[in-house]
Amino acid sequence: MNDALQIALAVAAAAVAGAINAIAGGGTLLTFPALIGLGIEPLSANATSTVALWPGAVGSMWGYRRELAGVRSWAAWFAVPSLVGGALGAWLLLRTPADRFDAFVPWLVLGATALFMVQPVLARALERRGVGAVRTADDDRLPASPPLHVLAYQFCVGIYGGYFGAGVGILMLAVLGFMGLRNIHRMNGLKNWGGLCMNAVAAITFATKGIVHWPSALAMALGSVLGGYATAGFAQRVPQAVVRKAVVVIGLASGLWLLVER
């Protein structure tokens, strides 16, 4: 396979990855193997994937900007643990053997997907009992800021996102659902914002350390932008039930793929 064809396939993988990240997360599962296939070392491939997908996160974030109109305070609060956690995760990646953490990744993704699958049933059960950190009839009457334990959870998600990040969007969607948000498109907007913040600081860290393969990163960035922005608009025009099913399929496929490949 010649170099031009390899790069073309990498760009195509990044476009699909940007689309997947706009819906639920898990795009790293496409870009990371694609970069390994180009002959890039795993650590550099991980860093390059993070840098390549970040512009796509900007594109999908822009596509969901209207969904954040009623939760701008939540978005501002989410930025803090996402940035700090992402920086810590990137620091850990540069200082710890990747295989020690990779063993836990499939179970994190599958566990978060299971939470997302049962979230509507559990949320209704909690409401009938009068229990729940946030009880609201619709997303427009959420409290001004998220509870502290949600921010602590987001900090932990940020660490994971800065370290590797496959399925990080599903982890965020799961907790947002349990917090009372019902609009999957608004949840996706907050999820994309959190991912944008944690990946930004991780990408800067990797770039300054000189471990990014820039030719591949720049080529894949173009594909991720196109895929992320295009799918952000499409996802908001389809029924929420369809998007939820897509989240579950992507989560299960991501977790099983990681189990087989680890």
VOVEX-592283 format. One line per 8 residues: their letters; for each residue x negated, y, z negated of N, C-alpha, C, O. Coordinates in steps of 0.1 Angstrom, whole numbers. Atoms other than C-alpha are relative to their C-alpha. Example, Ala and Ser with C-alpha at 12.3 -4.5 7.8 and 13.67 -1.06 7.14 Angstrom:
BEGIN
AS	-9,-12,0,-123,-45,-78,-9,12,0,-19,12,-7 ~ 9,-11,0,-137,-11,-71,8,11,-8,3,22,-9 .
// end
This chain:
BEGIN
MNDALQIA	-9,-12,0,0,0,0,-9,12,0,-18,14,-9 ~ 8,-12,0,-15,34,10,4,10,-10,14,9,-17 ~ -2,-9,11,-18,63,-13,12,9,2,19,12,-7 ~ -12,-9,-3,9,84,5,13,-8,-4,22,-2,-10 ~ -12,7,4,34,56,0,1,-2,-15,13,-1,-20 ~ 0,1,14,24,51,-36,6,13,-7,14,12,-16 ~ -5,-13,5,30,88,-43,14,2,3,22,7,-6 ~ -14,-1,-3,63,87,-25,9,-8,-9,19,-3,-13 .
LAVAAAAV	-8,9,9,75,58,-46,0,6,-14,10,5,-21 ~ 1,-6,13,63,76,-77,10,12,-1,16,14,-11 ~ -9,-11,0,83,107,-67,14,-5,-1,23,1,-8 ~ -14,6,0,114,86,-61,3,-5,-14,15,-3,-19 ~ -2,5,14,110,69,-95,3,12,-9,11,11,-18 ~ -2,-12,9,107,104,-111,14,6,2,20,11,-7 ~ -13,-6,-2,139,116,-94,11,-8,-7,20,-3,-13 ~ -10,8,7,159,86,-107,-2,2,-15,8,2,-22 .
AGAINAIA	3,-2,14,142,91,-141,6,13,-5,12,13,-16 ~ -6,-13,4,153,127,-142,15,-1,-1,21,5,-9 ~ -14,2,1,188,116,-134,5,-7,-12,14,-4,-19 ~ -3,8,12,188,90,-161,-1,8,-13,7,7,-22 ~ 2,-8,11,175,115,-186,11,10,-2,15,13,-13 ~ -12,-9,1,203,139,-178,12,-6,-6,20,1,-12 ~ -12,7,5,229,113,-186,-2,-5,-14,6,-3,-23 ~ 2,7,13,214,94,-216,-14,-1,-5,-16,-2,-17 .
GGGTLLTF	14,2,5,176,92,-217,-4,-14,5,4,-23,7 ~ 6,13,-4,153,63,-208,-8,1,13,-12,-9,19 ~ 7,-2,-12,137,78,-177,-15,-4,-1,-21,-8,10 ~ 13,4,2,103,70,-191,-2,-15,4,-13,-18,8 ~ 1,15,-4,110,33,-184,-2,-1,15,-5,-12,19 ~ 2,1,-14,108,41,-147,-14,7,3,-22,1,11 ~ 13,-7,-3,79,67,-146,-12,-7,-6,-22,-7,1 ~ 12,7,6,56,48,-170,-5,-12,8,-17,-12,12 .
PALIGLGI	5,11,-8,55,16,-150,-5,4,14,-14,-1,19 ~ 4,-5,-13,53,35,-118,-15,6,0,-23,4,9 ~ 13,-5,1,22,53,-130,-11,-11,-3,-22,-10,2 ~ 9,11,2,6,21,-142,-2,-7,13,-14,-11,16 ~ 2,6,-14,12,7,-107,-9,8,9,-15,3,18 ~ 9,-8,-7,-8,36,-94,-14,-1,-5,-23,5,1 ~ 14,2,5,-38,24,-114,-4,9,-11,-16,9,-14 ~ 3,-9,11,-36,49,-142,0,-7,-13,9,-15,-16 .
EPLSANAT	1,7,13,-46,38,-177,12,3,-8,18,14,-7 ~ -12,-2,7,-17,34,-201,1,13,-8,12,19,-8 ~ 0,-12,7,-26,63,-224,3,12,9,11,21,6 ~ -1,-11,-9,-30,86,-195,14,0,7,20,10,10 ~ -13,1,-6,2,72,-179,11,5,-9,20,12,-4 ~ -10,-5,9,22,79,-210,0,16,0,11,22,0 ~ 1,-14,1,9,115,-212,5,6,14,12,16,14 ~ -4,-5,-13,14,120,-174,15,-1,2,21,9,7 .
STVALWPG	-14,2,-1,49,107,-176,8,11,-8,17,17,-3 ~ -6,-11,8,58,132,-204,-1,13,7,9,21,8 ~ 1,-13,-7,44,161,-184,9,0,12,15,11,16 ~ -8,0,-12,61,150,-152,15,1,-2,21,7,6 ~ -14,0,2,95,146,-167,5,13,-7,17,16,-7 ~ -4,-12,7,95,179,-186,7,10,9,17,15,5 ~ -8,-8,-9,105,200,-156,14,-5,3,23,3,5 ~ -13,6,-2,133,176,-150,9,3,-12,21,5,-10 .
AVGSMWGY	-8,-4,12,145,183,-186,4,14,1,16,17,-3 ~ -4,-14,-2,145,220,-178,12,1,10,22,8,8 ~ -10,0,-10,166,213,-147,14,-5,-5,24,1,-3 ~ -13,6,6,192,191,-166,5,9,-11,17,10,-12 ~ -4,-9,10,192,216,-194,8,12,6,18,16,1 ~ -7,-11,-7,202,244,-170,13,-5,5,23,3,5 ~ -13,5,-5,229,222,-155,10,-2,-11,22,-1,-9 ~ -9,2,11,244,217,-190,1,13,-8,7,13,-19 .
RRELAGVR	0,-13,8,240,254,-202,14,4,-4,15,9,-15 ~ -13,-4,4,277,260,-202,6,-8,-12,14,-3,-20 ~ -5,9,11,283,231,-226,-5,4,-14,0,0,-24 ~ 6,-4,13,262,248,-253,6,13,-4,1,19,-15 ~ -6,-13,3,283,280,-253,5,0,-15,4,10,-22 ~ -6,0,13,301,269,-285,-9,-5,-11,-5,-6,-23 ~ 9,6,10,271,253,-303,-14,6,1,-24,-1,-1 ~ 13,-6,-2,243,278,-298,-8,0,-13,-20,-2,-14 .
SWAAWFAV	6,0,13,236,279,-336,-6,-14,-2,-17,-16,-7 ~ 5,13,2,232,241,-336,-12,-2,9,-22,-8,5 ~ 12,1,-9,208,243,-306,-12,7,-6,-23,2,-5 ~ 11,-8,6,187,269,-324,-6,-8,-12,-18,-9,-13 ~ 5,8,11,185,247,-355,-7,-13,5,-17,-17,-1 ~ 6,12,-6,177,216,-334,-14,2,5,-22,-7,5 ~ 13,-3,-6,147,233,-319,-11,-2,-10,-22,-7,-6 ~ 11,0,10,127,234,-351,-5,-14,-3,-16,-17,-1 .
PSLVGGAL	5,14,2,126,196,-360,-5,-6,13,-13,-15,12 ~ 4,6,-13,123,188,-323,-14,4,3,-22,-4,8 ~ 14,-5,-3,92,210,-319,-10,-6,-9,-21,-11,-5 ~ 10,5,10,75,199,-351,-2,-15,1,-13,-20,1 ~ 0,14,-1,84,163,-347,-8,-4,13,-16,-14,13 ~ 7,3,-12,72,163,-311,-15,2,-1,-22,-6,5 ~ 14,-3,2,39,178,-320,-7,-11,-9,-18,-16,-5 ~ 5,10,9,34,152,-348,-1,-13,8,-11,-21,7 .
GAWLLLRT	0,13,-8,43,123,-324,-11,0,10,-18,-10,12 ~ 11,-1,-10,18,135,-298,-13,-2,-7,-22,-8,-2 ~ 13,1,8,-9,138,-325,-2,-15,-3,-13,-20,-3 ~ 2,14,4,-2,102,-336,-3,-8,12,-11,-18,11 ~ 3,8,-12,-3,89,-300,-15,1,3,-21,-9,7 ~ 14,-2,-3,-38,103,-296,-9,-7,-10,-21,-8,-8 ~ 8,5,11,-50,87,-329,3,-14,-4,-3,-19,-13 ~ -3,14,4,-33,53,-332,2,-9,12,5,-4,23 .
PADRFDAF	-2,9,-11,-32,22,-311,14,-1,4,23,-3,-4 ~ -14,0,-5,-1,22,-289,7,-13,-2,19,-13,-5 ~ -7,13,1,6,-15,-292,6,-2,-14,16,-9,-15 ~ -6,1,14,13,-11,-330,14,6,0,23,1,-7 ~ -13,-7,0,42,12,-323,10,-6,11,22,-7,9 ~ -8,5,-11,54,-4,-290,9,-12,-4,19,-14,1 ~ -7,11,5,65,-35,-309,14,4,-6,23,-4,-5 ~ -13,-4,6,93,-15,-326,9,7,10,21,8,8 .
VPWLVLGA	-8,-8,-9,105,4,-295,12,-7,5,23,-1,5 ~ -13,6,-5,129,-22,-281,11,0,-10,22,2,-7 ~ -11,1,10,147,-26,-314,5,14,-3,17,15,-7 ~ -6,-14,2,150,12,-318,10,3,10,20,9,8 ~ -9,-3,-11,165,15,-284,13,-8,-1,24,-2,1 ~ -12,9,1,189,-15,-288,8,4,-12,21,4,-11 ~ -8,-4,12,199,-4,-323,7,13,2,19,14,-2 ~ -7,-12,-3,207,31,-312,11,-2,10,22,5,9 .
TALFMVQP	-11,3,-9,227,18,-283,12,-7,-7,23,-4,-4 ~ -11,6,7,247,-4,-306,8,10,-8,20,9,-9 ~ -7,-11,7,254,26,-328,9,8,9,20,11,5 ~ -8,-8,-9,266,45,-298,13,-7,4,23,-1,6 ~ -12,9,-4,289,16,-288,11,0,-10,23,1,-7 ~ -10,1,11,306,14,-322,4,13,-6,13,14,-14 ~ -2,-13,6,305,51,-330,15,4,0,20,9,-10 ~ -14,-4,0,341,59,-318,9,-7,-11,17,-1,-17 .
VLARALER	-8,8,9,356,31,-339,-3,4,-15,6,6,-23 ~ 4,-3,13,336,39,-370,4,14,-4,8,17,-15 ~ -4,-13,3,343,76,-367,15,1,-3,18,9,-13 ~ -14,0,3,380,70,-366,3,-6,-14,12,-1,-21 ~ -1,6,13,377,47,-397,-4,10,-11,3,11,-21 ~ 4,-10,10,358,74,-416,10,11,-2,13,16,-13 ~ -10,-10,0,384,100,-407,12,-4,-8,18,3,-16 ~ -11,5,7,412,78,-420,-2,0,-15,7,1,-23 .
RGVGAVRT	3,1,14,394,75,-453,-4,14,-6,-7,15,-18 ~ 4,-13,4,386,112,-454,-15,2,-3,-19,10,-11 ~ 14,-1,2,349,106,-452,-7,4,13,-2,2,24 ~ 8,-5,-11,323,122,-430,-7,13,-2,-1,22,-9 ~ 7,-12,3,297,148,-430,6,12,7,6,23,2 ~ -7,-10,-8,316,168,-403,13,-6,4,13,-16,12 ~ -13,4,-4,353,164,-399,6,11,8,9,22,2 ~ -5,-10,-8,367,184,-371,9,-6,11,6,-16,17 .
ADDDRLPA	-9,4,-10,395,181,-346,-6,1,14,-3,-6,24 ~ 7,-2,-12,373,194,-318,-13,6,-2,-16,11,-13 ~ 13,-5,1,338,205,-311,-1,15,-3,-11,20,-8 ~ 0,-15,1,347,242,-311,2,4,-15,0,16,-18 ~ -1,-4,14,353,241,-349,-11,-6,-9,-8,-9,-21 ~ 11,6,8,320,226,-360,-5,11,-9,-4,23,-6 ~ 6,-10,9,302,243,-389,-11,7,7,-16,3,17 ~ 10,-8,-6,277,270,-382,-13,-6,3,-20,-3,13 .
SPPLHVLA	13,7,-2,247,248,-386,1,-15,-4,9,-18,-12 ~ 0,15,3,240,210,-387,-5,-2,-15,-14,6,-19 ~ 5,3,13,235,195,-422,-15,-4,0,-21,-7,10 ~ 14,2,1,200,190,-435,-4,-14,4,-15,-16,10 ~ 4,14,-3,200,152,-432,0,-2,15,-7,-11,20 ~ 0,1,-14,208,156,-395,-13,6,6,-19,0,15 ~ 13,-6,-5,178,179,-390,-12,-9,-4,-21,-10,4 ~ 10,9,4,157,154,-409,-1,-12,10,-11,-16,14 .
YQFCVGIY	-1,11,-10,169,126,-385,-6,5,13,-14,-2,19 ~ 5,-5,-12,161,149,-356,-15,1,0,-22,-1,10 ~ 14,-1,1,126,154,-369,-6,-14,2,-17,-15,9 ~ 5,14,-2,121,116,-370,1,-4,15,-8,-10,21 ~ -2,2,-15,135,114,-334,-11,7,8,-16,2,18 ~ 10,-8,-7,111,141,-324,-14,-6,-1,-21,-6,9 ~ 13,7,1,81,121,-337,0,-11,10,-10,-13,18 ~ 0,11,-10,92,91,-316,0,6,14,-7,0,23 .
GGYFGAGV	0,-6,-13,99,114,-286,-14,5,4,-18,3,16 ~ 13,-4,-3,64,129,-288,-10,-11,2,-20,-10,9 ~ 9,11,-1,48,95,-292,2,-8,13,-7,-10,21 ~ -3,8,-13,66,76,-263,13,5,6,13,9,17 ~ -12,-7,-4,102,87,-260,10,-8,8,21,-3,11 ~ -10,7,-7,119,59,-241,12,-3,-8,11,-8,-19 ~ -12,2,7,155,59,-252,3,11,-10,12,10,-18 ~ -2,-10,10,151,90,-273,13,8,1,19,12,-9 .
GILMLAVL	-13,-7,-2,182,106,-258,11,-8,-6,21,-2,-12 ~ -10,9,6,203,76,-270,0,2,-15,11,2,-21 ~ 1,-2,14,190,81,-305,7,13,-4,14,13,-14 ~ -7,-13,3,202,117,-304,15,-1,2,23,5,-6 ~ -15,1,-2,236,109,-289,7,-8,-11,18,-4,-14 ~ -6,8,11,242,83,-316,3,9,-12,14,8,-17 ~ -2,-8,12,238,107,-345,10,12,3,17,15,-6 ~ -10,-10,-3,257,135,-327,14,-5,-1,23,2,-5 .
GFMGLRNI	-13,6,0,286,112,-323,5,-2,-14,16,0,-18 ~ -4,3,14,286,102,-360,2,13,-8,9,13,-18 ~ -2,-13,7,284,139,-370,13,7,4,17,17,-2 ~ -13,-5,-3,318,145,-354,2,5,14,13,9,18 ~ -1,-5,-14,311,157,-318,7,-11,8,3,-23,7 ~ -7,9,-8,335,141,-294,-2,2,15,1,-6,23 ~ 2,-4,-14,327,159,-261,-13,-5,4,-24,0,1 ~ 13,6,-4,301,137,-245,-9,9,9,-21,8,8 .
HRMNGLKN	8,-10,-8,291,165,-221,-7,10,-9,-19,14,-7 ~ 7,-9,9,284,189,-250,-11,-8,-8,-22,-2,-11 ~ 11,8,7,265,161,-268,-12,-2,9,-23,-1,4 ~ 12,1,-9,244,156,-237,-7,13,1,-19,13,3 ~ 7,-12,-1,237,193,-236,-9,2,-12,-21,6,-10 ~ 8,0,12,224,192,-272,-12,-10,1,-23,-7,-3 ~ 10,11,-1,205,160,-265,-11,5,10,-23,3,7 ~ 10,-5,-10,188,176,-234,-8,11,-6,-20,12,-3 .
WGGLCMNA	7,-11,6,179,207,-254,-11,-6,-10,-22,-1,-10 ~ 9,6,10,163,186,-282,-12,-7,7,-23,-5,3 ~ 10,6,-8,144,165,-256,-9,10,6,-21,8,7 ~ 8,-10,-6,132,196,-239,-10,6,-9,-22,8,-6 ~ 9,-6,10,117,210,-271,-11,-10,-4,-23,-6,-4 ~ 10,10,4,100,178,-282,-10,-3,11,-22,-5,8 ~ 9,4,-11,86,170,-248,-9,12,4,-20,10,9 ~ 8,-12,-3,74,206,-243,-13,0,-8,-24,2,-3 .
VAAITFAT	11,0,9,51,205,-273,-9,-12,2,-22,-11,1 ~ 8,12,-3,39,170,-265,-7,2,13,-19,-2,14 ~ 6,-2,-13,32,179,-229,-12,10,-1,-22,8,5 ~ 11,-10,2,11,209,-240,-12,-6,-7,-23,-4,-3 ~ 11,7,7,-8,187,-264,-8,-9,9,-20,-9,9 ~ 7,9,-9,-16,161,-238,-8,8,11,-19,3,14 ~ 7,-8,-10,-26,188,-212,-13,5,-6,-23,5,1 ~ 12,-6,6,-50,204,-236,-11,-10,-3,-23,-7,-4 .
KGIVHWPS	9,10,2,-66,171,-243,-6,-7,12,-15,-15,11 ~ 6,5,-12,-73,164,-207,3,-14,4,-5,-21,11 ~ -3,14,-4,-56,130,-204,11,-1,10,16,-12,12 ~ -11,0,-10,-30,140,-178,-6,-2,14,-15,5,17 ~ 4,2,-14,-34,127,-142,8,10,8,20,7,12 ~ -7,-11,-5,-24,160,-126,6,-2,14,17,2,16 ~ -6,3,-14,-19,149,-89,14,-7,-2,24,-4,5 ~ -12,8,2,7,123,-101,10,8,-7,22,8,-4 .
ALAMALGS	-9,-7,8,22,146,-127,7,11,8,20,12,7 ~ -6,-11,-8,28,175,-102,10,-6,10,21,-1,13 ~ -9,7,-10,43,151,-75,13,-5,-7,24,-3,-2 ~ -12,6,7,66,134,-100,9,11,-6,21,9,-8 ~ -7,-11,6,76,167,-116,11,5,10,22,8,6 ~ -10,-4,-10,93,177,-83,12,-9,1,23,-5,1 ~ -11,10,0,113,145,-82,9,1,-13,21,0,-12 ~ -7,0,13,123,148,-119,9,12,0,21,12,-5 .
VLGGYATA	-8,-12,-1,136,184,-113,13,-3,8,24,1,4 ~ -11,2,-9,157,174,-84,10,-10,-6,23,-8,-5 ~ -9,10,6,171,143,-101,8,5,-13,19,2,-14 ~ -6,-5,13,178,160,-135,11,10,3,21,9,-3 ~ -10,-10,-2,196,190,-121,12,-5,8,23,-2,4 ~ -11,6,-8,217,171,-95,9,-8,-9,21,-7,-8 ~ -9,9,8,229,146,-121,7,7,-11,18,3,-15 ~ -6,-8,11,236,172,-148,13,5,5,23,4,-2 .
GFAQRVPQ	-12,-5,-5,262,187,-125,10,-11,3,22,-10,0 ~ -9,12,-3,276,153,-114,6,-6,-12,18,-9,-13 ~ -5,7,12,279,139,-149,11,8,-7,20,2,-13 ~ -11,-8,6,301,168,-160,13,0,8,23,4,3 ~ -12,1,-8,326,161,-132,7,-14,-1,18,-15,4 ~ -6,13,1,333,125,-141,6,-2,-14,2,5,-23 ~ -7,2,14,355,112,-170,-10,-4,-10,-20,-11,-8 ~ 9,3,11,338,110,-204,-2,-15,-2,-13,-19,-6 .
AVVRKAVV	1,14,2,346,73,-206,-10,-7,9,-18,-16,5 ~ 10,5,-10,325,66,-175,-14,4,-4,-23,-5,-3 ~ 13,-4,5,296,86,-189,-4,-8,-12,-16,-12,-13 ~ 3,8,11,298,67,-221,-5,-14,4,-14,-20,-2 ~ 3,13,-4,297,34,-203,-14,0,7,-22,-9,5 ~ 14,-1,-6,266,46,-183,-10,1,-11,-21,-5,-10 ~ 10,-1,11,249,55,-216,-3,-14,-6,-14,-17,-8 ~ 2,13,5,255,20,-229,-8,-9,9,-17,-16,4 .
VIGLASGL	7,8,-10,243,3,-197,-15,3,0,-23,-5,0 ~ 14,-4,0,211,24,-197,-7,-4,-12,-18,-8,-12 ~ 6,3,13,205,18,-234,-3,-15,0,-14,-19,-4 ~ 2,14,0,209,-20,-231,-11,-4,10,-20,-12,6 ~ 10,3,-10,188,-22,-199,-14,4,-5,-23,-3,-3 ~ 13,-5,5,161,-1,-215,-6,-9,-11,-18,-12,-10 ~ 5,8,11,159,-21,-247,-4,-14,5,-15,-19,0 ~ 3,14,-4,159,-55,-229,-13,0,9,-21,-9,8 .
WLLVER	12,-1,-8,133,-43,-204,-13,1,-9,-23,-5,-6 ~ 11,-1,9,110,-33,-233,-3,-13,-7,-14,-16,-10 ~ 2,13,6,116,-66,-250,-8,-10,9,-17,-17,4 ~ 7,9,-10,105,-85,-219,-14,4,2,-23,-5,4 ~ 13,-5,-5,75,-63,-211,-10,2,-11,-22,3,-9 ~ 10,-3,11,60,-58,-246,-10,-12,-2,-18,-11,-11 .
// end
